[in-house]
């Protein structure tokens, strides 16, 4: 189980979070040039509503 993810853009705690929250948190610490694309993909996969 993954509790924390750390990138050069930040760190997030995923433990105990919903799938939608995890998706939002991971997008928030992705490289800025990919965040919009990742958010669109998350909506298409119904991870975000």
Order of alpha helices (4+ residues) and beta strands (2+ residues): beta-beta-alpha-alpha
